[in-house]
Amino acid sequence: MSKNYLIILKPLDWFFFGGERTHGEGDESDYLAKSNLFPQQSAVLGMLRYQLLKQNNLLTVTGVKKTPAEISAINDLVGTMSFNMTHKESVVDFKKIKKISSVCIAKENVNKSMGYDFYNPVPLDYGYEEEINFVEIDNLYLNRNIKSENKNTAKIIDDNNVFDHKTYNNYAKWQSQSGNIVNESDIWLDKRKIGITKPKEGENNNEKSFYKQEYLFFNKGFVYAFFAELDEELQSDKVFIGGQRSVFDMKVIPVNENTDVQKLHEQNIPLKERDNKRDNKIVLISDCFVESLEKLNNLCLFHWSASVPFRNIETTTEKENYHIKPKKSKIKYHFLQRGSVLYFEPNNRKKIEDLLNKNYLQTIGYNIFI
């Protein structure tokens, strides 16, 4: 029988989550490597797969080929390969790992039922949502629904003229279940390390050899958290996730077995967003991938959104060394960032939900919305 868990990840030192802005190699190198605020959901899935293999003594010794019986046991435990955007629905079965929620921020609070307050980003329209009206105005294109130069399109009208892009900072605001608002700087600390890459044999140092790398840590009490539904018991442990083998203390807490993990996550969304749903608005509570942005744009009056790049790690259970540098997918995808909001005519809601509802993504905590 499946069991639901609340999984807490507490860093034991400064950590780094890689993304597109890394040192890279050759022409792709970047002087500044800046950590993402969150691990990718696919990385969290990979961590769980690794831990289940470790608990069942199925990690391969380097250079020792696995037997057919071992490969079969591994496939039955975690599936045949990692999450892959190109395979989609055909490889959504991760066997004992049934579903994971989006990773969020949590803060220790003994007065809460699970012992934590959960934080999610404020919607990007926070503070303006009650003042947003749509009118038709010629040649003012604030969304991308443009058919021709003569086509009217929806534009946000702020009657009180209070929006100021110089002071707007909803991208850096987070809110708890009760609606308490904190800034990004209240949650994370950062530090930068200056270094030099050792040149290859026969090469001289050059300006690309020098780099600056940003690491993160939490202010007191904050941790990462997510829910997982598993057909296998998971044990608390020290885990590696992110760049430079960042170390976290993974605390595993059993929770209500009769509630879907996504519902458990949604229960921790602030009441304002969870209980006051609107027929003409969707809030993304995880990063979301849409195969056709053109279709989404045509269905929306307006979307207040940002994007984040994504590449999945490509692995299979045929590999003989789980400690080698992971291989990233060649294709770079762009996801709509959590906190983005979509506005539309109420009769278009079902069509937009159909664009967002992707089982292969929702299984690992992407494409969650309310």
C-alpha positions in Angstrom: 0.0 0.0 0.0 1.3 3.5 -0.9 2.5 5.7 1.9 2.6 9.5 1.9 5.6 11.4 3.3 6.5 14.9 4.1 10.2 15.2 3.2 12.3 18.0 4.7 15.7 18.9 3.2 17.9 20.9 5.5 21.3 22.0 4.1 24.4 21.2 6.2 26.6 23.7 4.4 26.4 26.3 1.7 24.8 24.8 -1.4 24.5 25.3 -5.2 21.7 24.3 -7.6 22.9 24.5 -11.2 21.0 25.9 -14.0 21.8 27.5 -17.4 24.0 30.2 -15.8 27.1 28.0 -15.0 30.7 28.0 -15.9 30.1 25.5 -18.7 32.7 24.7 -21.3 34.1 26.6 -24.3 31.9 29.2 -25.8 29.1 28.4 -23.2 31.3 29.3 -20.2 30.1 32.1 -17.9 32.2 34.2 -15.6 29.4 34.1 -12.9 27.8 30.9 -11.9 24.6 31.8 -10.0 22.7 29.2 -8.0 19.0 28.6 -8.7 16.8 29.0 -5.6 15.3 25.5 -6.0 16.5 22.1 -7.2 14.8 21.0 -10.4 11.9 18.6 -9.7 13.7 16.0 -12.0 16.7 16.3 -9.6 14.4 15.6 -6.6 13.1 12.5 -8.4 16.7 11.4 -9.1 17.5 11.8 -5.5 14.6 9.6 -4.5 15.5 6.9 -7.0 19.1 6.9 -5.8 18.0 6.6 -2.1 15.7 3.7 -2.8 18.5 1.9 -4.7 20.9 2.6 -1.8 18.5 1.3 0.8 18.0 -1.9 -1.1 21.8 -2.4 -1.8 21.3 -2.0 -5.6 23.9 0.7 -6.3 26.5 -0.6 -8.7 30.1 -0.9 -7.6 32.2 1.1 -10.2 33.4 -1.2 -12.9 31.3 -4.2 -11.9 28.6 -5.1 -14.4 25.1 -5.7 -13.0 23.5 -9.1 -13.4 20.2 -9.6 -15.2 18.6 -10.3 -11.8 19.9 -7.0 -10.4 18.7 -5.0 -13.4 15.3 -6.5 -13.1 15.2 -5.6 -9.4 16.3 -2.1 -10.1 13.7 -1.6 -12.9 10.9 -2.9 -10.5 12.0 -0.5 -7.9 12.5 2.8 -9.7 11.7 2.2 -13.4 14.1 1.9 -16.4 15.2 5.5 -16.8 15.0 9.0 -15.3 12.5 11.6 -16.3 12.9 12.6 -19.9 11.0 15.4 -21.7 11.2 13.6 -25.1 9.7 10.3 -24.0 6.8 11.9 -22.0 3.9 9.6 -21.3 5.7 6.4 -22.4 8.0 6.5 -19.4 5.9 8.1 -16.7 6.1 4.9 -14.6 8.7 5.3 -11.9 7.4 2.1 -10.2 7.6 2.5 -6.4 7.7 6.3 -6.7 4.1 7.2 -7.5 4.0 11.0 -7.2 5.9 13.9 -5.8 4.7 17.4 -5.1 6.5 20.7 -6.0 9.3 21.7 -3.7 8.4 24.6 -1.5 9.9 26.5 1.5 9.0 25.6 5.0 9.8 27.1 8.4 9.8 25.2 11.7 6.6 26.0 13.7 5.6 23.7 16.5 2.1 25.2 16.5 1.3 23.8 13.0 -0.1 20.3 12.5 3.0 19.1 10.6 5.4 21.2 12.6 6.1 23.6 9.7 4.8 26.7 8.1 4.9 26.4 4.3 5.8 29.3 2.0 5.1 29.7 -1.7 5.8 32.7 -4.0 3.1 35.4 -4.1 1.3 35.5 -7.4 2.9 38.1 -9.7 -0.3 40.1 -9.7 -0.3 40.3 -5.9 -1.6 43.7 -4.8 -3.0 44.6 -8.3 -5.5 41.7 -8.9 -8.5 43.6 -7.8 -7.7 46.6 -10.0 -7.1 44.7 -13.3 -9.7 45.3 -15.9 -9.5 44.5 -19.6 -10.6 46.8 -22.4 -10.1 46.8 -26.2 -7.6 49.4 -27.4 -6.1 49.7 -30.9 -2.5 48.9 -31.3 -1.6 48.4 -27.7 -0.2 44.9 -27.4 0.6 43.9 -23.8 0.0 40.2 -24.5 1.3 38.2 -27.4 -2.1 37.6 -29.0 -1.3 39.6 -32.2 -2.8 38.6 -35.5 -2.1 41.8 -37.4 -1.3 45.4 -36.9 -5.0 46.2 -37.1 -6.1 43.6 -34.6 -7.5 44.9 -31.3 -6.2 43.1 -28.2 -6.7 43.1 -24.4 -4.7 45.6 -22.4 -4.5 45.9 -18.6 -5.9 49.2 -17.4 -4.9 50.4 -14.0 -7.4 53.1 -13.2 -5.4 54.3 -10.1 -2.1 54.3 -12.0 -0.3 52.8 -9.0 1.9 50.3 -10.8 5.6 51.3 -10.8 8.1 48.9 -12.4 10.9 50.5 -10.4 9.5 49.4 -7.1 7.7 46.2 -8.1 9.3 43.2 -6.4 6.7 40.4 -6.3 9.3 38.2 -8.0 11.1 38.3 -4.6 8.1 37.9 -2.2 6.9 34.8 -0.5 3.8 34.1 1.6 2.9 31.5 4.3 -0.3 29.5 4.7 -1.7 32.4 6.8 -0.7 35.0 4.2 2.4 36.3 6.0 4.6 38.0 3.5 8.4 37.8 3.6 11.1 38.9 1.2 13.6 36.6 -0.6 16.4 38.1 1.6 14.5 36.9 4.7 14.8 33.3 3.5 18.1 32.9 1.8 21.7 34.0 2.5 24.2 34.1 -0.3 28.0 34.3 -0.7 30.3 34.5 -3.7 33.5 32.6 -4.1 36.3 33.7 -6.5 38.3 30.9 -8.2 40.4 29.9 -11.2 39.9 26.9 -13.4 43.1 24.8 -13.9 44.1 25.1 -17.6 44.4 22.0 -19.7 47.9 20.7 -20.5 49.6 22.9 -23.0 47.2 25.8 -22.4 47.9 29.1 -20.7 45.7 30.9 -18.2 43.3 33.3 -19.8 40.4 35.5 -18.6 38.0 32.7 -19.0 39.9 30.7 -16.4 38.7 33.0 -13.7 35.2 32.7 -12.3 32.8 33.8 -9.5 30.3 31.4 -8.0 27.3 32.2 -5.9 26.3 29.8 -3.1 23.2 29.8 -1.0 22.2 29.0 2.6 19.0 29.5 4.7 18.3 32.0 7.4 17.5 30.2 10.7 14.5 27.9 10.6 13.9 27.7 6.8 14.2 24.4 4.9 13.0 22.9 1.6 9.9 20.6 1.8 7.9 18.4 -0.5 5.4 15.5 -0.3 5.9 12.1 -1.9 3.7 9.1 -2.4 5.8 5.9 -2.4 5.1 2.1 -2.5 8.4 1.6 -0.6 9.4 2.8 2.9 11.8 5.7 2.8 14.4 6.3 5.5 15.8 9.5 6.8 19.4 10.0 5.6 22.1 12.4 4.5 21.7 13.1 0.8 23.5 14.9 -2.1 21.6 17.1 -4.4 22.7 20.0 -6.5 26.2 21.1 -7.7 29.5 20.3 -5.8 27.7 17.4 -4.1 25.8 19.8 -1.8 24.8 17.9 1.4 21.4 18.0 3.0 19.9 16.2 6.0 16.7 14.5 4.6 14.1 14.1 7.3 11.2 11.7 6.3 7.9 12.2 8.1 4.8 9.9 7.5 1.6 11.9 6.8 -2.0 11.2 5.9 -2.2 8.2 3.6 -5.7 9.0 2.3 -4.8 12.3 0.7 -3.2 12.8 -2.8 0.2 14.5 -2.4 -0.8 17.3 -4.7 -3.8 18.0 -2.4 -1.5 18.0 0.6 0.6 20.6 -1.2 -2.4 22.7 -2.1 -3.6 22.6 1.5 -0.5 24.7 2.3 -1.2 27.4 -0.3 -2.4 30.6 1.3 -6.1 30.8 1.9 -6.5 33.8 -0.4 -5.4 31.9 -3.5 -6.8 28.5 -2.5 -10.3 29.5 -1.4 -11.0 32.5 -3.6 -10.6 30.8 -7.0 -11.9 32.9 -10.0 -13.5 31.6 -13.2 -11.3 33.8 -15.2 -7.9 33.3 -13.6 -5.3 30.6 -12.9 -2.3 30.8 -10.6 0.6 28.5 -11.3 1.9 27.0 -8.0 4.8 25.2 -9.7 6.8 25.8 -12.8 4.7 24.7 -15.8 5.6 23.6 -19.3 3.2 24.4 -22.2 3.9 22.8 -25.5 2.3 25.6 -27.5 2.7 29.1 -26.1 0.9 30.4 -29.2 -2.3 28.4 -28.2 -2.0 29.7 -24.6 -1.6 33.3 -25.8 -4.6 33.0 -28.1 -6.7 31.7 -25.2 -5.6 34.2 -22.6 -6.6 37.8 -22.4 -3.3 38.4 -20.6 -0.7 36.5 -18.6 1.6 38.0 -16.1 4.4 35.6 -16.2 8.1 34.9 -16.2 10.0 31.9 -17.7 12.7 29.6 -16.4 15.0 27.3 -18.5 15.1 23.6 -18.0 17.2 20.6 -19.1 16.7 17.1 -17.7 19.5 14.7 -16.7 19.6 11.7 -19.0 20.3 8.3 -17.2 19.2 4.7 -17.5 19.5 1.7 -15.2 22.1 0.3 -17.6 24.7 2.7 -16.4 27.6 1.1 -14.4 28.7 4.2 -12.4 26.2 6.4 -10.5 28.9 8.8 -9.4 30.0 10.1 -12.9 29.2 13.6 -14.0 25.5 13.6 -15.2 24.6 14.2 -18.8 22.2 17.0 -19.5 19.7 17.0 -22.4 20.8 18.9 -25.5 17.4 20.6 -25.8 16.6 23.6 -23.5 13.0 24.0 -22.6 11.3 27.1 -21.1 8.8 26.7 -18.3 6.4 29.4 -17.0 7.6 30.3 -13.6 5.7 29.4 -10.4 3.6 32.5 -9.3 2.7 33.4 -12.9 -1.0 34.2 -13.4 -3.2 33.7 -16.5 -6.3 35.8 -17.2 -9.0 34.6 -19.7 -12.6 34.5 -20.6 -14.4 32.0 -18.3 -15.4 29.8 -21.3 -11.8 29.3 -22.1 -10.8 27.8 -18.7 -11.3 24.1 -19.8 -9.1 24.6 -22.9 -6.3 26.2 -20.8 -6.5 23.5 -18.2 -6.1 20.9 -21.0 -2.9 22.6 -22.1 -1.5 22.5 -18.6 -2.7 19.1 -17.5 0.2 16.8 -18.4 0.4 13.6 -16.4 4.1 13.0 -17.1 4.9 16.4 -15.7 2.4 16.5 -12.8 3.7 13.1 -11.5 7.0 14.8 -10.6 5.6 18.1 -9.3 5.5 20.3 -12.4 2.3 21.9 -14.0 0.4 22.3 -10.7 -2.1 25.2 -10.7 -5.2 26.4 -9.0 
